[in-house]
Amino acid sequence: MIDIQEKLKEIGPYVEAADDDVLVCRCEEVTKGEIRQAVHAGMFTMEEIRRYLRSGMGLCQGQTCGKLVKGIVARELKVSPLEIEPATSRAPMRPTEMRIMAQDGGGANE
């Protein structure tokens, strides 16, 4: 388990960079600066970053931005990207209208 306070001291304070406004996750409109700020706020895992910023939760499910986010997190933590555990993958979910489920007849009770 990582000691958050020790790791925050090790990586130092967040310092704004010229490219912090670059869009990394297009689906959820998350910038490089937002990811870097989250790391410096104590979010060290892909799962924490994903839940906080929603990066990787859009239509592409992280297929476009996943490696980029992982690389940014690794650079901020001063570790290899191989040391960063990937976020848990889940099947994409889409809203379904109740009338569609009613037309199906419920399915489970048949």
N, C-alpha and C positions, 0 to 999 in steps of 0.2 A: 504494500500500500504506500502510495506517495504521500509524504508529509507536505501538505499544500503550502504552508508558510515557508518552509525551507526551499521548495521549488520556486516560489514567487521571488524570494531573495536571489536565488541563482539566476533566474532569467532577467531580473531587473525590471524597472518600470516600463510601461508602455510609452513608446516614443513614436509619434506620428511619422509616417513615411510618405513620400511623394506619390506612390502608387496605391495608397489606401482606398482610393475611390473606385478602383477597378472592380467590376462586377464579376464575382466568382461563381455564384449560384444564380443562374438566370431565372429559373423557375420561381424562386422565392426572393429574388432581388437582394442577395446577401453580398456585401462587399468584402474585400480583403481586410480592410481596416476593422470591420465589425468582428471578423474572425480573430484577428490579432488582439483586439480589445477583450474578447471573451476569454482568450487564453490567459491574458494578464489579470483577468478578474478571478482566475482560479479554475477555469473549465479546461481540463487537460485531456479528456477523452473525446473521441468522435461522437459517442452517444450524448454526452453533455452538450457539445456544440450543436448537434442536430436538434436536440430538444429545446435549447435556448434560442437558436437563430432560425430553425427550420431548414437549414441547408441540407439538401438531399431528401427532402420530403415533398418535393414538387412532382410534376408530371413525369420527369425522367428518373425519379427515385435514386438520384445520386450518380447515375451513369455518366453524366457530363461533368459534374463538379467534384465527385467523391475523391479522386486522386489529388485534385488541386487543393481541396480543403485539408486533406491529410498532410500534404507537403507543407502548407502554411503552418499548421499546428506543430509539425515536427521541427520546422525551422525556429519557431518561437520557443519551443521547449529545449532546443539545442540537442535533439536526438535524431536518430535515423528514422525515416518513415516506416521502416520495418518494425520498429518498437511500438508504433501506434496501432492499437487494436481497431479493426474496422467496426463501424456501427452495425447493429443488428439489422439484417434485411427482413423486410416484411413484404407481403404481397400488396400491390397497389389496390387501394380501395376507392371506389367511386360511389357517390350517392345513388340510391335506387328509389324510384317513386313507388309508393305503396300500391298504386293501381297495377303496376307491373307484377308485383308479388301476388296480388289478389288474382290476376289472370292466370298465374302459374298454378293456382290451387293450393298453395302452401307447401307442397312437396314433401315435407317432413312427416306429415300425418298419413300419407297414402300407403 
